[in-house]
Amino acid sequence: MKWTRDFGLTMRMVLTSFLLLIVYLIFLGVLAALGFPFEFLLLVAAGMAFLQFFFSDKLVLWSTGTRLIEEDEYPELHRMVESLAARADLPKPKIGIMASPVPNAFATGRSPSNAVVAVTDSIMRVLNREELEAVLAHELAHVKNRDMLTLTMASFISMLAYLIMQNWIFMGLFGNRDSQNNGMGALVLVYIVSIVVWIVSTLLTRALSRYREFSADRGSAEMTDNPRALISALQKISGRMDYIPAEKKREVEGANAFFIIPALSGNTLMELFSTHPPLEKRVAALEELAAGTR
């Protein structure tokens, strides 16, 4: 197959990374100006970056309860992924199964050579073969576009800000004597700055996440030459969400940025920071592809 490189996604990944780097440096600069030891800040930042880069995929698998499966367990699923990977000129990724009544799929890993494509056991009962193939192609498109690592690393800054938001009083103990003498004023300022950084970085990563879904949808259409199968799959998955108990969706909400369709329980702030574009817009874009106009 001929793979069309998405320069729009590439430029957005570069721009998002650059803007987040600026936000990150400003954040560290404010904390250092308030008296927090710069060495301590760098140590925390470097440690979290190291853990995210090398263990983010394992963390996703662990947090979702995803189990890697061998070929003899799900031979048809393995054959489908292997065929699609060959079509996209990718090494065959590891394959995982996540036990959940929420029909969904995701990809993780910092590079094509260590990628994992996973599906929930319920999605294989909901979709037919063509629809499942289209969903798997969507996940492999994420691998091909290498946007998984960018999203993971981009989310690091918002995670750091969120961590400080939760532990701002504890962080004050590490300031120097001057900052401690400033009392609650400095701590309140740290808290406010952390909130601003968290909101800005979250909005930036969500914007990137929404665009990458459009790109992966296009990649699936190119890989399978069947955009209508992905339309059908997206509509089936989305429609099924209405019948899933809220507590079951809440169990997997932490992985929504990776899912092909987010599982929203309706009781969190995740609707305000949507990781995915509206289903109607995704379907409209795929319909244009199916009509040969894009």
C-alpha positions in Angstrom: 0.0 0.0 0.0 1.0 3.6 -0.5 1.1 5.4 2.9 0.3 9.1 2.8 2.4 10.9 5.4 0.3 13.3 7.4 2.4 16.5 7.5 -0.4 18.2 9.4 0.0 15.7 12.3 3.8 16.0 12.2 3.7 19.8 12.3 1.1 19.7 15.2 3.3 17.3 17.1 6.3 19.6 16.7 4.4 22.7 17.6 2.7 21.1 20.6 6.1 19.8 21.9 7.6 23.3 21.4 4.8 25.1 23.2 4.8 22.6 26.0 8.5 23.0 26.4 8.0 26.8 26.8 5.2 26.2 29.4 7.5 23.7 31.2 10.4 26.1 31.4 8.2 28.9 32.6 6.8 26.5 35.2 10.2 25.5 36.5 11.3 29.1 36.4 8.4 30.2 38.6 9.1 27.4 41.1 12.8 28.2 41.2 12.0 31.9 41.7 9.8 31.0 44.7 12.8 29.3 46.3 12.4 25.7 45.4 15.9 24.1 44.9 16.4 23.9 41.1 18.4 20.7 41.5 15.4 19.0 43.2 13.1 20.2 40.4 15.4 18.9 37.7 15.7 15.5 39.5 11.9 15.1 39.8 11.5 16.2 36.1 14.2 13.9 34.8 12.9 10.9 36.9 9.4 11.3 35.7 10.5 11.7 32.0 12.6 8.6 32.3 9.8 6.6 33.7 7.3 7.9 31.1 9.7 7.1 28.2 10.6 3.6 29.2 7.6 2.4 31.1 4.6 4.3 29.8 3.5 1.3 27.7 3.8 -1.1 30.6 1.9 1.4 32.8 -1.0 1.5 30.3 -1.1 -2.3 30.1 -1.0 -2.6 33.9 -3.6 0.1 34.6 -6.1 -1.4 32.1 -5.5 -5.0 33.1 -4.4 -5.9 29.6 -2.9 -9.3 29.1 -0.5 -10.1 26.2 -1.7 -13.1 24.3 0.0 -15.8 22.3 -0.9 -16.8 18.7 -2.5 -20.1 19.7 -5.0 -18.3 22.0 -6.5 -16.0 19.4 -5.1 -17.1 16.0 -7.5 -15.2 13.9 -6.8 -11.9 15.7 -3.0 -12.5 15.3 -3.4 -13.3 11.6 -5.5 -10.1 11.1 -2.9 -7.9 12.9 0.0 -9.6 11.1 -1.6 -9.0 7.7 -2.3 -5.3 8.4 1.1 -4.7 9.8 2.7 -6.2 6.7 0.5 -4.0 4.6 1.6 -0.9 6.5 5.3 -2.0 6.4 5.4 -2.3 10.2 6.9 -5.1 12.4 4.1 -7.2 13.9 3.2 -5.6 17.3 2.5 -7.6 20.4 -1.2 -8.2 20.9 -3.2 -7.8 24.2 -6.7 -8.6 25.4 -8.4 -6.4 28.0 -11.3 -7.9 29.9 -14.0 -5.3 29.9 -17.7 -5.0 28.8 -16.6 -1.7 27.2 -16.0 -2.4 23.5 -12.8 -0.6 22.6 -9.2 -0.8 21.3 -5.9 1.0 21.8 -2.2 1.0 20.9 0.7 1.9 23.1 4.5 1.7 23.0 7.3 4.2 22.3 8.2 2.9 18.8 6.9 0.5 16.2 9.4 -2.1 17.4 7.9 -2.3 20.8 4.3 -1.4 20.1 1.3 -3.2 21.6 -2.2 -3.3 20.0 -4.9 -4.3 22.4 -8.6 -4.9 22.2 -11.2 -5.6 24.8 -12.8 -9.0 24.8 -16.2 -7.4 24.2 -15.3 -5.6 21.0 -14.8 -8.9 19.3 -18.3 -9.9 20.1 -19.8 -6.6 19.0 -18.0 -6.1 15.6 -17.9 -8.3 12.5 -14.6 -9.2 10.8 -14.4 -6.2 8.5 -15.2 -3.7 11.3 -12.7 -5.3 13.6 -10.0 -5.1 10.9 -10.8 -1.4 10.4 -10.4 -0.8 14.1 -7.1 -2.7 14.2 -5.9 -0.7 11.2 -6.8 2.5 13.1 -4.6 1.5 16.0 -1.7 0.4 13.6 -2.0 3.9 12.0 -1.2 5.4 15.4 1.9 3.2 15.4 2.8 4.2 11.9 2.4 7.9 12.7 4.5 7.5 15.9 2.1 9.8 17.7 1.8 7.5 20.8 5.2 8.6 22.1 4.5 12.3 21.4 1.2 12.1 23.2 2.8 10.3 26.2 5.7 12.7 26.5 3.4 15.7 26.0 1.2 14.6 28.8 4.2 14.6 31.1 4.0 18.3 31.8 0.4 18.2 32.8 1.0 15.2 35.0 3.8 17.1 36.8 1.6 20.1 37.3 -1.2 17.9 38.5 1.2 16.2 40.9 2.3 19.5 42.4 -1.4 20.6 42.6 -2.1 17.6 44.8 1.0 17.9 46.9 1.6 21.6 47.0 1.8 21.9 50.8 4.3 19.0 50.9 6.4 20.6 48.2 6.7 23.7 50.4 8.8 21.8 52.8 11.5 21.5 50.2 11.8 25.3 49.6 14.6 27.3 51.1 14.2 29.2 54.3 13.2 32.4 52.5 10.4 30.6 50.7 9.3 29.0 53.9 9.2 32.3 55.7 6.9 33.6 53.0 4.4 31.2 54.4 1.1 30.4 52.7 1.5 33.2 50.1 4.2 31.4 48.2 2.3 28.1 48.5 -0.9 29.6 47.2 1.0 31.1 44.2 2.5 27.7 43.5 -0.9 26.2 43.5 -2.4 28.8 41.2 0.6 28.5 38.7 0.2 24.7 38.8 -3.5 25.0 37.9 -2.8 27.4 35.0 0.0 25.1 33.7 -2.2 22.0 34.1 -5.1 23.7 32.1 -2.8 25.0 29.3 -0.9 21.8 28.9 -4.0 19.7 29.1 -5.7 21.8 26.4 -2.6 21.5 24.1 -2.4 17.7 24.5 -6.1 17.3 24.0 -5.9 19.3 20.8 -3.2 17.1 19.5 -5.1 14.0 20.6 -8.2 15.0 18.7 -6.3 15.6 15.5 -4.4 12.3 15.7 -7.7 10.5 15.7 -8.6 12.0 12.4 -5.2 11.0 11.0 -5.6 7.4 12.3 -9.0 7.2 10.8 -7.5 8.2 7.4 -4.7 5.7 7.9 -7.3 2.9 8.6 -9.1 3.8 5.4 -5.9 3.7 3.4 -4.8 0.4 5.0 -8.1 -1.4 4.5 -9.5 0.5 1.5 -12.8 0.3 3.4 -13.6 3.5 5.2 -17.3 2.4 5.6 -16.2 -0.5 7.8 -14.6 2.0 10.2 -17.7 4.2 10.1 -19.9 1.2 11.0 -17.4 0.1 13.8 -17.3 3.6 15.3 -21.1 3.9 15.3 -21.5 0.4 16.8 -19.0 1.1 19.6 -20.4 4.6 20.3 -24.0 3.2 20.4 -23.0 0.4 22.7 -21.6 2.9 25.3 -25.1 4.0 26.2 -25.8 0.6 27.5 -22.7 0.1 29.6 -23.1 0.8 33.3 -21.4 4.1 34.4 -19.3 2.3 37.0 -17.8 0.0 34.3 -16.9 3.0 32.1 -15.5 4.8 35.1 -13.1 1.8 35.6 -11.4 2.4 32.2 -11.7 6.2 31.9 -8.0 6.7 32.7 -7.2 5.2 29.3 -9.6 7.3 27.3 -6.7 9.2 25.5 -5.6 5.9 24.0 -9.1 4.4 23.1 -10.6 4.6 19.7 -13.8 5.8 21.3 -13.7 7.4 24.8 -15.7 5.7 27.6 -17.3 8.6 29.5 -19.3 7.9 32.6 -20.9 11.4 32.6 -19.7 12.1 36.1 -16.2 13.5 35.5 -14.5 16.5 34.0 -13.3 14.4 31.1 -16.1 15.7 28.9 -14.7 19.2 29.3 -11.2 18.1 28.1 -12.3 15.7 25.4 -9.5 13.6 23.9 -11.5 12.8 20.7 -13.3 14.8 18.1 -17.1 14.4 17.9 -18.2 11.2 16.3 -20.2 13.1 13.7 -17.1 14.9 12.4 -15.1 11.6 12.2 -17.9 9.9 10.3 -18.3 12.9 7.9 -14.5 12.8 7.1 -14.7 9.1 6.5 -17.8 9.5 4.3 -15.8 12.0 2.1 -13.0 9.4 1.9 -15.5 6.7 0.9 -16.9 9.1 -1.8 -13.4 9.6 -3.2 -13.3 13.3 -2.5 -10.4 13.3 -0.1 
